[in-house]
Amino acid sequence: MRAALLREFGAPLELAEVTIQEPRAGEVLVRVAASGICGSDLKAIDGKSPVVAHLPCLLGHESAGVVERTGPGVTGVRPGDHVIIAMNGPCGHCRNCARTKPHLCVGQTRMSTVMGLTADGTTRLSAGGEVVRPYIGIGSFAEKVVVGEAMCVKVAPDAPLDLLALTACGVVTGVGAVLNTARVEPGTDVLVVGCGGVGLNVVQGAVLAGATTIIAADVVGSKLRLAEEFGATHTLLADDLPKQVGEIVRGGVDYAFDVTGIAAVLTQALAATRSGGTTVMVGSPAAGEDLRIPPGQLFASRRLMGTQGGDAVPARDLPMLVDLYRRGRLNLEGLVSERIPVEAVNEGIAHVRAGAVARSVIVFD
C-alpha cells in the first residue's frame, strides 16, 4: 500500500510501499478515507515528539475510514462500517479506566500503542523487510491501518469521512479542552492563544459553552480573521497579552487556553486571567522545555491545568461532535483549507508549518 514514512528527523517524508498484515485478535483493518495533518505530526518530524523514538515511523493519526476486515473476537464493528479512528483505545480495566477516566488509560496495551507497538511488542507494518512503527498506534498517512477495536467509533454511512476525520484529534482536543477540562460556564470570558486547527476548535467550544467574550490571539492576521468566522468576538495580534486582554476585559479573563505549546506564551496566558481564573495548556510543549511562573499568580487562586486530547472519552464525545456537526452547530468544512493526495504530503506539511492553512487533509481514492 502507499504510505508516507518518516525515515530521518528533519527530513521530508518518503513515499513508499508498505506491507500491512492481517488484523489479529481484537484488531480491525480500516481502509483510510482521509487523514488530517496535525501539529503533532510536525513535532514528530522535528524529533520533538516524546513518543517517536524509533524510525522508520508512519505518521498520521487524525483519520476516518471504512472497515475492511476484522480479527478474531471483534464484535463492535464489521466490514463496511464507517468509523472515526480515535487517538486512544482504553483497556477497560486499569486504575483510570475503572475510575471512569478511560482517556487516561495506563493499561499495557494502551502504553504499547502510544509507542507504536502492540501489547506483544510487534507491529503490523514493514517496508522492504524493515519494521515500521505507526504513530501512536495509527499511522494514517497510508491507505490502510490496523488498530484496536476500541479505537473504532462507528458513524453513519452518509456522513462525510473527510470532515469527520478532523474530529479524531483537532476538533475533540479543542472542544474537549473547553467542555471537559475547563468546563467553561455560560456568560464567562475566554482567551484562546494560537488559532490553528486546534485553536479554532477551542473557539468553537467556547461558543458552544455560552461564553460571552471570546478573545482570539495569534501572530498571523489571517488566522485571526478565520477565528472571527468561528465565533471570536475580539482578536489580538499577540504581543503583551496581559495588557491587551486587560483593555478588553477588566481584571482579566475567566478562562485562558494556550494552544501554542510554547512555555513563554503559556506564562502570558496565565497572567491574562483574573484572580480565580483557569488556564489550560492545550498545545504540547517540546520535550525538555521548562515553565517559569511567578508563584503569586497561583496564590491568587488561579488554576493551571493540562489536557490530553481534550480529556475526551471517544465513544461518548466523537458521536456528540458528529451530532453537533449534523445539526449545524459545529463547523467542520471551514477547517479544511485544502484536500491533497498522499503524494503531496510534504507540500501539505509545509503549508501547515507556515501557518497558511487551518488543516491540510490527505484524501485517498
N, C-alpha and C positions, 0 to 999 in steps of 0.2 A: 504494500500500500504506500501511497505518497505521504511523506511526513517531513517536517522541518526540525532538524536536530541542532542542538547546541553542542558543538564539539570542543569549543575553546572560548573561555570567558573573554568578553570584549570583542568578539568576532561576530560577523553576520551568521545567521542560521544557515544550515546546509540542507538543501532539498535532497532527500534520499529515499530509497526503497527500504522500508522496514517490514520485517516479518512479525506478525502478531499471532499468538497461539489461540487455541480454542479456550473458551471460559471453563474454569474448573468449578468445584463445588462452591455455591454461593455467589458466583460471579456472573456478569452479564456482558455480552458483546454488543456494543452500540455503534451503529453507523452514524458518524458525526454529520450534522447538517450545518452547524455554524459554531464558531468559536471566537469570542472577543479577545482582543489584545489588551492586556491589563498592565498596570504599572508594576505589579508583582513579577510579571514575565520579564520586564526590563531590569528589575533588580537581580533576577537570576542571570540574565545575560551579562550584567556588570560584575558578577561574582559577589554580590552583596546579599544574597538570599541565604538564610541560615539552614534551609532545607535542601539546597543543591550543593552537595559536596563531591559528587561523582559524575563524571562525564563519560560518554555522551548522555545527554538528557533530552527528552522530548517534552518541550514546553507546551503551555496551553492548559487552561482549567475552567474558563468561563464558557460553558458549552451546553448544547442540547442536540438531540438526535433521535434515531429510531432504533428500537431493539431489534437486533438481527438474530441472535441466538442466546440461550441461557444455559448455565451449567446445572449440575445436579442440585436439587434441593431448593431451587429458586421458585417461589410461588407468587411473588408480588407483581411481577411483570411477565409478559410473554412476547414472542416475536410479533412485530408490527406495532407495538405500543410506542407512542411518542413520549419522550422523557426529557426532563431537565436533569443534568448531571450535577449533583450537589458537590460542594467542596469537601464535605465530610460525611462519613458514614459511621454513626455511633455503634459501638459494640453491643450496647444494651444492658451490660451487667457490671461495668466498672463502678467505682465510687461515685463519679459525677453523673453517669447515666442513671444510677439508682436514685440520685437526688434530683431527678428531672432536669438535669443540665447536660443533655447529650451533646451540645455544641462544644463542651469542654471535655469530651471523652478522652480518657487516658489509657484505654484498653490497648493491648499489644497489637491487635490488627490495625487500629487507627494510627498508632505511633509508627508502625512499619509503613503504612500507606503514605504518611507525610513525607517519609524519606524515599518514596518511590519504589517500595518493595511490598510484597505480600507478607503475610504472617510467617511463612516458611523461609523468608529471605530471598525469594526469587522474583522475577518479573515475567511478563508475558511478551516482552518485546526484545528484538535483536536486529542488528544490521550488519551484514557481512560476517556473521558469526560472533559479533561483539554484543555484549549485554547492553541494553538501553534501559534507563530508568525513566518512567513517566513522572512529570512534575506533579507533586502531591497526590500521586496515585492515579492521575487522569491522563495527561499528555494529549490534549485535544487539538494540537496543530497537526492533525493527522486524519485520515479518512475514517479510522475506526479506533475505538478504545475498548479495553476490558476493565470494568470497575466492579466493585462490590454491589450487591443488590440494594443495600441500604442507601447507596448514593444515587439511585434512580428514582426520581419523583415523576410519577405519571401525570400527563396533561392531555387535554382533549386533542383529537387528531386534526381539528381545523385551526388550531392556534399556530401563529407564525413562529417557527422554531428559531429563525434568525433574530427575532426580537426576544423571545423567551430565554435564549441563551444568556442574555445580559443579566437576567435575574439571578443567575447562579453565583455571581460574585459582586459586580459593581452595584447592582440595584439592592440586593439583600444586605450588603455591607452598609451602604449609605442610609437606606431607610431603617434598617435594623438598629443602627447606632442611635437613631433618634427615638424609635418606638420601644426597643428592647433594652438598650443600655442606659441612655439618659432618661428615658420616659418623660419626654418633654410634655409640659402641660399646656392646655389652651390658654391663649392670651399672654404668653411669655415672649421674651425677646431672644433671638438666636443669632449667633455669628458662625459663618462657615468659611474657613480659610482653606483655599485650594479648590478650584471649581472645574476640575477634570471630570472624568466619568463617574467616579465615586462621589465627589463633592456635589455634583448636580443632583445626585440622589439623596444626599443629606438635605439639600434644599427642598426636594420633593417631599421628603419625610417630614420636614418642619411644617410644610403646608398641610400635610395630612394630619399632623398633630394639632393644628389650630394655632400655631404661633402667630403673633400679631406683627412683629417686626422681624424680618429675616435679612440679615446683612451678609452679602457675599463679598469675599475679598480674594484677590489674586493679583499676580503681576502682569497678566496678559489681558488686555482690554477686551479681546474677542470672547474670552471665557466669561467675562462679566456680563456682556450682552446676552450670552446664552443663559446665564444664571437668571437673568430677569425673565426670560421666557419660561423658566421652570418655577418661578414664583418668588424670586428675591425682591424685596421691597426697596432695598438700598444696595449700592455697590461701592467698593473701595479698591483703588489700586494700592495694594498692601504696602505699607511703609511703617509708620508708628501706629500700630493697631490700637493700643490702649487710648491714645489721644484721639484718633479718628473715630473710634467707636463711641467714646465719651461725648463727642459732639452730636451724635445721633441719639444715643440712649444715656441719659444722665446716670452716672454711677456704674455703668457697665451692663452687659447683657446677662440674662439668666443662664444661658447655655452657650458654650463655645465648642466648636468641633474643628480640630486640626486634621486636615486630610493630606498634608504635605509630607509627613514623615520626617520633618526637619526639626531637630530639638529646639533651636533658637526660635522658630515660629511657634512651636507649642508653648514655650515660655511666654511669648507675647499674647497668645490666645488666652492663657490663664489670667494674665494681668488685665485683660479686657473684660473680665467678668466682674459682676458686683460681689459684695460680701455675701457669702452663702451660695454663690453661683457654682455651676458644674462645667468642667471642661473634659471633653472626651478625645483621646488620641485615637484617630481612625486610621491614619496613614502609618504604615510600618516603618520604623526607623532603621537605618543601616546598622549592621552588626557592629558593636563596639562603641556606638555613639552615646555620649553622656548627656544627661539633662541637668541643668542648673536652675533651681527655683528658690527665690527668697522665702524662707520659712514663714515669714509674716503673712504671706498671701494665704497659706493654708490655715494659719491661725485664725484668719477671718472667716472660718467655716466654709472656705471654698473646697470643692471636691475635684480631684484629678483622677480620671478613670481611663482604662484601656478597653478596647473591644476587639474581639476576634471574629471577623466575618459578620459583624453586626449582631453577635450573640444570638444567631438565628438557629432555630430548630427547622431543618429543611422540610420535613414532612408537614409541618404546620405553616411555615412562613412562605415558602415558594408558592403553594396553591393560593394563599392570600394575595400575593403580589400579582399572580396571573388574573385573579378575580378583579382586583383593582384596575388592572390594565383593560380588561374587557368591559368594565363599566365606565371607562373614560376618565378615571381618576389618577392614573399613572401613565406618564408619557415615556414610552419606550422608543418609538420611532425617532423622536428628537435626539436621542442619544447616539444614533448611528450616523456618523459623519461619512463613512464610506464602506462599501462592501467589496472585498477583494478576493481573488483566488489564492490558494496557499502558495502558489509560485511567486506572489507579490508580497510575501510575509515581511521581508526586510524593508520594503518601502513603507508598509503599514507601521512597522516598529519605529521607523524614522519619523513618521508623522505624529505618532503618539509621544515620542521623546521630545519633539519640537513644540508640543502643546498646540498643534494645529488642528487637532480633532478631539471630540469627546470620546469616541470609540471607533476604532477600525475593526471591522468584523470579517473574519475569514469565512467564506461560504463554500461548501462543497456541492458538487453536482449530485 
